[in-house]
């Protein structure tokens, strides 16, 4: 695969470190401190991938109090090439904001758009319809790939005596499929930044620990992922995080109430990762259990 074949001893080591193929035992030989050192070295030398990954959620992760109307937790990973993100997606979203609100500082939240809250309170019917039409066009045109994980919390809690944390479980599933996508595109020996929205210090610390565990090899393939975590404040004006926020709830509703009309999901479905066999189920849309 282009970009993933070792050409020097270091590249050979990295290939064994990141590649699902266990080449001459390199994967087993490399310990976490050395792996971390190599990752730091890759970052220091600017060995970054061509992609960014933006992550956001829908629903809460609590297994103690489960909302009967929305008993699921959804985590969506929006994977986009950097050239597409900076040259196409970001300018169009900022232009839409400026045309609608007079400036580009409004942060798009799916809840506020749906409930007509925040900056959307002031929009009259025609302005809102124009905004929604243009936003839908941007979403439809956006060249991005989506990996989504839906955890049915009620079933998860009923099935396991000690159920795993829904956010952490969804994170692992999502990172595994994101790695698979990036590996197919020759990015396995380059650092990819995974950008998540901050959820509070305690939650962020716990999530980062789980992220490090998964990337250190506690995943289905038992390999290390060349991912670097970036936590962004909720009010960070990141178009990528806003896209992930807009995607998460429609994906959840498509699983929770598949018979219900879901125009947003009609746009999203073509962007769900289909794996190597053209199958969305289990790849771009992982439902558990």
C-alpha positions as CSV (number, residue, x, y, z in Angstrom):
1,X,0.0,0.0,0.0
2,X,1.4,3.4,-0.9
3,X,2.9,5.3,2.0
4,X,2.9,2.2,4.3
5,X,5.8,0.2,3.0
6,X,9.1,0.3,5.1
7,X,12.1,1.7,3.2
8,X,14.6,2.2,6.0
9,X,15.1,0.5,9.4
10,X,13.1,3.2,11.1
11,X,10.3,3.0,8.6
12,X,10.4,-0.8,9.0
13,X,10.0,-0.3,12.8
14,X,7.2,2.1,12.2
15,X,5.5,-0.2,9.8
16,X,5.6,-3.0,12.4
17,X,4.4,-0.5,15.0
18,X,1.4,0.8,13.0
19,X,0.6,-1.9,10.5
20,X,-1.8,-4.7,11.1
21,X,0.8,-7.1,9.6
22,X,3.1,-8.2,12.5
23,X,6.4,-8.0,10.6
24,X,9.1,-10.1,12.2
25,X,7.7,-9.4,15.7
26,X,8.2,-5.7,15.6
27,X,4.7,-5.1,17.0
28,X,5.5,-7.3,20.1
29,X,9.0,-5.9,20.5
30,X,8.0,-2.3,20.7
31,X,7.0,-1.2,24.2
32,X,4.9,1.8,25.1
33,X,7.7,4.3,26.1
34,X,9.5,3.6,22.8
35,X,6.2,3.9,20.9
36,X,5.5,7.2,22.6
37,X,9.0,8.4,21.8
38,X,8.5,7.6,18.1
39,X,5.1,9.4,18.0
40,X,6.7,12.5,19.6
41,X,9.5,12.3,17.0
42,X,7.0,12.1,14.2
43,X,5.2,15.1,15.6
44,X,8.4,17.1,16.1
45,X,9.4,16.5,12.4
46,X,6.0,17.4,11.1
47,X,5.2,13.9,9.9
48,X,1.4,14.6,9.8
49,X,-1.3,12.9,7.8
50,X,-3.4,14.5,5.1
51,X,-6.5,14.2,7.2
52,X,-8.2,15.7,10.3
53,X,-10.7,13.9,12.3
54,X,-13.5,15.8,14.2
55,X,-15.5,14.1,16.9
56,X,-18.7,15.0,18.6
57,X,-21.6,13.3,20.4
58,X,-25.3,13.1,20.8
59,X,-27.0,12.1,24.0
60,X,-25.4,11.4,27.3
61,X,-23.3,8.5,28.5
62,X,-25.1,7.9,31.8
63,X,-26.2,4.3,32.5
64,X,-27.8,5.4,35.8
65,X,-30.5,7.6,34.3
66,X,-31.5,6.6,30.8
67,X,-33.9,8.9,28.8
68,X,-36.7,6.7,27.4
69,X,-37.1,9.1,24.5
70,X,-33.4,9.0,23.6
71,X,-31.9,5.9,25.2
72,X,-28.8,6.0,23.0
73,X,-25.3,7.5,23.0
74,X,-23.9,8.5,19.6
75,X,-20.3,9.4,18.8
76,X,-19.5,10.6,15.3
77,X,-16.0,10.9,13.6
78,X,-15.9,13.2,10.6
79,X,-12.8,12.5,8.6
80,X,-11.8,15.1,6.0
81,X,-8.7,15.9,4.0
82,X,-7.0,19.0,5.1
83,X,-7.0,20.6,1.6
84,X,-10.7,20.1,1.3
85,X,-11.4,21.3,4.8
86,X,-9.4,24.5,4.6
87,X,-10.0,25.4,0.9
88,X,-13.6,24.3,0.5
89,X,-15.6,23.5,3.6
90,X,-14.4,26.2,6.0
91,X,-14.7,29.1,3.6
92,X,-18.3,28.1,2.6
93,X,-19.5,27.8,6.2
94,X,-17.9,31.1,7.2
95,X,-19.5,32.8,4.2
96,X,-22.9,31.3,5.1
97,X,-22.5,32.7,8.7
98,X,-21.5,36.1,7.5
99,X,-24.4,36.3,5.0
100,X,-26.9,35.2,7.7
101,X,-25.6,36.9,10.8
102,X,-23.3,39.6,9.5
103,X,-20.2,37.9,10.9
104,X,-18.6,34.5,11.1
105,X,-18.3,34.1,14.9
106,X,-21.6,32.2,15.5
107,X,-20.9,28.6,16.5
108,X,-23.4,26.2,14.9
109,X,-25.0,23.8,17.4
110,X,-27.6,21.4,16.2
111,X,-29.7,21.9,19.3
112,X,-29.8,25.6,18.9
113,X,-30.7,25.4,15.2
114,X,-33.4,22.8,15.8
115,X,-34.9,24.7,18.9
116,X,-34.3,28.2,17.4
117,X,-32.1,29.2,20.3
118,X,-29.1,31.5,20.5
119,X,-28.4,33.5,17.4
120,X,-31.2,31.6,15.6
121,X,-33.9,33.3,17.6
122,X,-33.6,36.4,15.5
123,X,-34.0,34.7,12.1
124,X,-37.4,35.2,10.4
125,X,-38.9,32.4,8.4
126,X,-37.3,33.3,5.0
127,X,-33.8,33.8,6.5
128,X,-34.0,30.5,8.4
129,X,-35.2,28.6,5.3
130,X,-32.4,30.1,3.2
131,X,-29.9,29.2,5.9
132,X,-31.1,25.6,6.1
133,X,-31.0,25.2,2.4
134,X,-27.5,26.5,2.0
135,X,-26.3,24.5,5.0
136,X,-27.8,21.4,3.5
137,X,-26.0,22.1,0.2
138,X,-22.7,22.5,2.1
139,X,-23.2,19.2,3.9
140,X,-24.1,17.5,0.7
141,X,-21.1,18.8,-1.2
142,X,-18.6,18.2,1.6
143,X,-16.1,15.5,0.6
144,X,-15.8,13.8,4.0
145,X,-16.2,10.4,5.5
146,X,-18.2,9.6,8.6
147,X,-17.6,6.9,11.1
148,X,-20.5,6.8,13.6
149,X,-21.0,4.6,16.7
150,X,-24.4,4.2,18.4
151,X,-24.6,2.6,21.8
152,X,-28.1,1.4,22.9
153,X,-27.6,2.1,26.6
154,X,-30.6,0.1,27.8
155,X,-29.6,-3.0,25.9
156,X,-25.9,-2.5,26.9
157,X,-26.9,-2.2,30.6
158,X,-29.2,-5.2,30.4
159,X,-26.7,-7.5,28.6
160,X,-23.6,-6.9,30.8
161,X,-23.3,-7.2,34.6
162,X,-20.6,-4.6,34.5
163,X,-21.2,-2.6,31.3
164,X,-18.3,-0.6,29.9
165,X,-18.6,3.2,29.9
166,X,-20.6,4.1,26.7
167,X,-18.3,7.0,25.7
168,X,-15.2,5.0,26.1
169,X,-16.7,2.0,24.3
170,X,-17.8,4.2,21.4
171,X,-14.4,5.9,21.3
172,X,-12.7,2.6,20.9
173,X,-15.0,1.4,18.1
174,X,-14.7,4.8,16.3
175,X,-10.9,4.9,16.5
176,X,-10.6,1.3,15.2
177,X,-12.7,2.2,12.2
178,X,-11.0,5.5,11.7
179,X,-7.6,3.8,11.6
180,X,-8.9,1.3,9.1
181,X,-10.0,4.1,6.8
182,X,-6.7,6.0,7.1
183,X,-4.7,2.8,6.6
184,X,-6.5,2.2,3.3
185,X,-5.3,5.7,2.2
186,X,-1.6,5.2,3.1
187,X,-1.6,7.3,6.3
188,X,-0.6,4.6,8.7
189,X,3.0,6.0,9.3
190,X,1.9,9.6,9.8
191,X,0.3,11.3,12.8
192,X,-3.4,12.1,12.5
193,X,-5.0,14.6,15.0
194,X,-8.3,13.6,16.5
195,X,-10.1,16.7,17.6
196,X,-12.8,16.3,20.3
197,X,-14.9,18.8,22.1
198,X,-14.0,19.3,25.8
199,X,-16.6,17.9,28.2
200,X,-15.1,19.1,31.6
201,X,-11.9,18.3,33.4
202,X,-12.9,15.0,34.9
203,X,-14.5,13.7,31.7
204,X,-11.6,15.0,29.6
205,X,-9.0,13.3,31.8
206,X,-10.9,10.0,31.8
207,X,-11.4,10.2,28.0
208,X,-7.7,11.0,27.4
209,X,-6.7,8.0,29.4
210,X,-9.0,5.7,27.4
211,X,-7.7,7.3,24.2
212,X,-4.1,6.6,25.2
213,X,-5.0,3.0,26.1
214,X,-6.7,2.3,22.7
215,X,-3.9,4.0,20.8
216,X,-1.3,2.0,22.8
217,X,-2.7,-1.3,21.5
218,X,-5.9,-2.0,23.5
219,X,-8.0,-2.4,20.4
220,X,-9.3,-5.2,18.3
221,X,-6.2,-5.4,16.1
222,X,-3.9,-5.1,19.1
223,X,-1.7,-2.6,17.3
224,X,-0.8,1.0,18.1
225,X,-2.5,3.9,16.3
226,X,-0.6,7.0,15.3
227,X,-3.2,9.4,16.7
228,X,-2.8,12.5,18.7
229,X,-5.7,13.9,20.8
230,X,-6.7,17.6,20.7
231,X,-9.4,18.8,23.1
232,X,-11.2,22.0,22.1
233,X,-13.4,24.2,24.2
234,X,-17.2,24.1,23.5
235,X,-17.1,27.6,22.1
236,X,-14.2,27.0,19.8
237,X,-15.3,28.2,16.4
238,X,-14.2,25.0,14.6
239,X,-16.2,24.3,11.5
240,X,-15.1,20.6,11.7
241,X,-16.5,20.2,15.2
242,X,-19.7,21.9,14.1
243,X,-20.1,19.5,11.2
244,X,-19.6,16.6,13.6
245,X,-22.2,18.1,16.0
246,X,-24.7,18.5,13.1
247,X,-24.2,14.9,12.0
248,X,-24.5,13.0,15.4
249,X,-28.2,13.4,16.2
250,X,-29.6,12.5,12.7
251,X,-27.5,9.4,12.8
252,X,-28.9,8.5,16.2
253,X,-32.4,9.1,15.1
254,X,-31.9,6.9,12.0
255,X,-31.2,4.0,14.4
256,X,-33.7,4.9,17.1
257,X,-36.6,5.6,14.8
258,X,-35.8,4.3,11.3
259,X,-39.3,4.8,10.0
260,X,-39.3,8.5,10.8
261,X,-38.5,11.0,8.0
262,X,-34.9,12.1,8.5
263,X,-33.8,14.5,5.8
264,X,-30.5,15.2,7.4
265,X,-29.6,11.5,7.4
266,X,-30.5,11.3,3.7
267,X,-27.6,13.7,3.1
268,X,-25.3,11.9,5.6
269,X,-25.8,8.3,4.6
270,X,-23.7,8.6,1.4
271,X,-20.8,9.7,3.5
272,X,-20.7,6.8,5.9
273,X,-17.6,4.7,5.7
274,X,-18.3,1.5,3.8
275,X,-15.1,-0.4,4.6
276,X,-13.3,-2.5,2.1
277,X,-16.4,-4.4,1.0
278,X,-18.8,-1.5,0.4
279,X,-20.8,-2.2,3.6
280,X,-21.9,0.6,5.9
281,X,-23.2,-1.6,8.7
282,X,-20.4,-2.2,11.2
283,X,-18.1,0.3,9.5
284,X,-19.6,3.7,9.0
285,X,-22.5,2.8,11.3
286,X,-21.6,0.6,14.2
287,X,-24.5,-0.2,16.5
288,X,-23.9,-1.8,19.8
289,X,-24.9,-4.2,21.2
